[in-house]
Amino acid sequence: MSSPQRDVFFWHGKRCDFSLVSDRLLPTLAALMPGLITNALDFLRQNDLRTIIARMNARDTHPVIQFLKYVLCGLGATIVHHGLFFILSYTVIPAGDGMIVDGLPITDELRKMNGYLNNTIAFLPSMVFAYITNVMWVFTPGRHSRFVEFLLFFIIGTVAFAGGLFGGPWLIGQFGIPTWTSQIGFLFTSFAVNYFCRKFFIFKG
């Protein structure tokens, strides 16, 4: 009796295989990236600022330029998220280093728990910011209804957020890697996974 295929799932009634991502998609992307980057750099060198800005604002632009636009929107969402996080942490829900709570220095346990809470509260506004800027500037909407589109956008963003929120501490505990290394690794992974999922599964491209 054959074992169940855990790497198989169905999307809109079509059979899909996760192994295709690791066996085919990732190597193909790795092979294409140098050429895409070279073409993007050639475009920047060969055109004036007005042409570059016009192409940046177009939806049917070069894939690398589209990814750079996506990164800029992501940086904006990151600023919104962390801005709200620090405002909450130092005003409403104490989570800052060295704060005094009820006349005593804040404990690491309270700081950790409030940090989780503040990150969770800040997540939704940053996600709304990311969705609006992605729809207006990066991707072409219309593959799904607006409600389904936002729901899928939110689900993918939540998975990536949860991975960054809990994966970093897990890697540190399991392997003892530096905090910044784990966070930077999850940041780049999250950006890449979000970009390809949103480009090929949520929007038209």
C-alpha positions as CSV (number, residue, x, y, z in Angstrom):
1,M,0.0,0.0,0.0
2,S,1.5,3.3,-1.0
3,S,2.0,6.0,1.5
4,P,0.0,9.3,1.2
5,Q,1.6,12.0,-0.9
6,R,2.0,14.8,1.7
7,D,3.6,17.1,-0.9
8,V,0.4,17.1,-3.1
9,F,-2.4,19.7,-2.9
10,F,-5.2,20.9,-5.1
11,W,-5.6,24.5,-6.4
12,H,-8.8,25.4,-8.2
13,G,-9.4,21.7,-8.9
14,K,-5.9,21.1,-10.3
15,R,-3.4,18.8,-8.8
16,C,-0.2,20.5,-7.6
17,D,3.0,19.1,-6.2
18,F,5.2,21.0,-3.7
19,S,8.2,19.0,-4.9
20,L,8.0,21.0,-8.1
21,V,8.9,24.1,-6.2
22,S,12.2,22.7,-4.9
23,D,13.0,20.4,-7.9
24,R,12.1,22.7,-10.7
25,L,10.9,26.2,-9.8
26,L,13.8,27.3,-7.5
27,P,16.6,26.0,-9.8
28,T,14.9,27.7,-12.7
29,L,14.6,31.0,-10.8
30,A,18.2,30.8,-9.7
31,A,19.3,30.3,-13.3
32,L,17.2,33.2,-14.6
33,M,18.1,35.7,-11.9
34,P,21.6,36.7,-13.3
35,G,20.2,37.5,-16.7
36,L,17.2,39.4,-15.2
37,I,19.5,41.5,-13.0
38,T,21.8,42.2,-16.0
39,N,18.9,43.3,-18.1
40,A,17.6,45.6,-15.4
41,L,21.0,47.2,-14.9
42,D,21.3,47.8,-18.6
43,F,17.9,49.4,-18.6
44,L,18.9,51.8,-15.8
45,R,22.2,52.7,-17.6
46,Q,20.6,53.3,-21.0
47,N,17.6,55.4,-20.0
48,D,17.1,58.8,-18.5
49,L,15.4,59.5,-15.2
50,R,12.0,60.4,-16.7
51,T,11.9,57.1,-18.7
52,I,12.9,55.1,-15.6
53,I,10.2,56.7,-13.5
54,A,7.6,56.1,-16.2
55,R,8.6,52.4,-16.3
56,M,8.6,52.2,-12.5
57,N,5.0,53.4,-12.6
58,A,3.9,51.0,-15.3
59,R,2.4,47.6,-14.4
60,D,4.0,45.7,-17.3
61,T,7.6,46.6,-16.3
62,H,10.7,44.4,-16.0
63,P,10.4,41.6,-13.4
64,V,13.4,42.9,-11.4
65,I,12.0,46.4,-11.4
66,Q,8.6,45.0,-10.3
67,F,10.4,43.2,-7.5
68,L,12.2,46.4,-6.4
69,K,8.8,48.2,-6.4
70,Y,7.5,45.3,-4.2
71,V,10.5,45.7,-1.9
72,L,9.8,49.4,-1.5
73,C,6.2,48.7,-0.6
74,G,7.4,46.1,1.8
75,L,9.8,48.6,3.4
76,G,6.9,51.0,3.8
77,A,4.8,48.3,5.5
78,T,7.8,47.5,7.7
79,I,8.0,51.1,8.8
80,V,4.3,51.2,9.6
81,H,4.6,47.9,11.5
82,H,7.6,48.8,13.6
83,G,6.5,52.4,14.0
84,L,3.3,51.2,15.6
85,F,5.2,48.5,17.6
86,F,7.5,51.0,19.2
87,I,4.7,53.6,19.9
88,L,2.7,50.9,21.6
89,S,5.8,49.5,23.4
90,Y,6.8,52.8,24.9
91,T,3.3,54.3,25.6
92,V,0.3,51.9,26.0
93,I,1.6,48.3,26.3
94,P,5.1,48.4,27.9
95,A,7.7,46.3,26.1
96,G,10.7,48.5,25.9
97,D,14.1,47.8,27.4
98,G,14.6,49.3,30.9
99,M,11.0,50.5,31.4
100,I,9.5,50.8,34.8
101,V,6.2,49.0,35.4
102,D,4.3,49.4,38.7
103,G,7.4,50.9,40.2
104,L,9.7,48.0,39.2
105,P,12.0,47.4,36.1
106,I,10.1,45.5,33.4
107,T,10.8,41.7,33.5
108,D,12.0,39.8,30.4
109,E,8.8,37.7,30.5
110,L,6.5,40.7,30.5
111,R,8.6,42.3,27.8
112,K,8.4,39.2,25.6
113,M,4.7,38.7,26.0
114,N,3.9,42.4,25.4
115,G,6.2,42.3,22.4
116,Y,4.2,39.5,20.9
117,L,1.0,41.5,21.6
118,N,2.3,44.7,20.1
119,N,3.6,42.9,17.0
120,T,0.2,41.3,16.5
121,I,-1.7,44.6,16.9
122,A,0.7,46.4,14.5
123,F,0.4,43.6,11.9
124,L,-3.1,44.4,10.5
125,P,-2.5,48.1,9.7
126,S,0.8,47.2,8.0
127,M,-0.9,44.5,6.1
128,V,-3.6,46.9,4.9
129,F,-0.8,49.4,3.8
130,A,1.0,46.6,1.9
131,Y,-2.2,45.5,0.2
132,I,-3.2,49.0,-1.0
133,T,0.3,49.9,-2.3
134,N,0.6,46.5,-4.0
135,V,-2.7,46.9,-5.8
136,M,-2.0,50.5,-6.8
137,W,1.6,50.2,-7.8
138,V,3.0,46.7,-8.1
139,F,0.6,44.0,-9.3
140,T,-2.4,43.8,-11.6
141,P,-5.6,42.9,-9.7
142,G,-8.5,41.0,-11.2
143,R,-7.6,37.3,-10.8
144,H,-10.1,37.0,-7.9
145,S,-12.9,39.2,-6.5
146,R,-11.6,42.0,-4.3
147,F,-12.7,40.1,-1.1
148,V,-11.0,36.9,-2.1
149,E,-8.0,38.8,-3.2
150,F,-7.5,40.5,0.1
151,L,-8.3,37.3,2.0
152,L,-5.5,35.4,0.2
153,F,-3.2,38.4,0.6
154,F,-3.9,38.4,4.3
155,I,-3.5,34.6,4.7
156,I,-0.1,34.5,2.9
157,G,1.1,37.6,4.8
158,T,0.0,36.0,8.1
159,V,1.9,32.8,7.4
160,A,5.0,34.7,6.6
161,F,4.5,36.9,9.7
162,A,4.0,33.9,11.9
163,G,7.2,32.3,10.5
164,G,9.2,35.4,11.3
165,L,7.6,35.9,14.7
166,F,8.2,32.4,15.9
167,G,10.8,31.0,13.6
168,G,13.6,33.3,14.6
169,P,13.5,32.4,18.4
170,W,13.2,28.7,17.4
171,L,16.4,28.9,15.3
172,I,18.2,30.7,18.0
173,G,17.2,28.1,20.6
174,Q,17.9,25.1,18.3
175,F,21.1,26.2,16.7
176,G,22.4,29.2,18.7
177,I,22.7,31.4,15.6
178,P,22.9,35.2,16.1
179,T,19.6,37.1,16.4
180,W,20.3,39.4,13.5
181,T,21.2,36.4,11.3
182,S,17.9,34.7,12.0
183,Q,15.9,37.9,11.5
184,I,17.7,38.9,8.2
185,G,17.2,35.3,6.9
186,F,13.5,35.4,7.6
187,L,13.2,38.9,6.2
188,F,14.6,37.9,2.8
189,T,12.7,34.5,2.8
190,S,9.5,36.3,3.6
191,F,9.9,38.9,0.9
192,A,10.7,36.2,-1.7
193,V,7.9,33.9,-0.7
194,N,5.3,36.7,-0.5
195,Y,6.3,38.1,-3.8
196,F,6.0,34.9,-5.8
197,C,2.8,33.8,-4.1
198,R,1.1,37.1,-4.6
199,K,2.3,37.5,-8.2
200,F,1.3,34.0,-9.4
201,F,-1.6,33.0,-7.1
202,I,-3.3,36.2,-6.0
203,F,-2.9,38.8,-8.8
204,K,-2.7,38.6,-12.5
205,G,1.0,39.4,-12.5
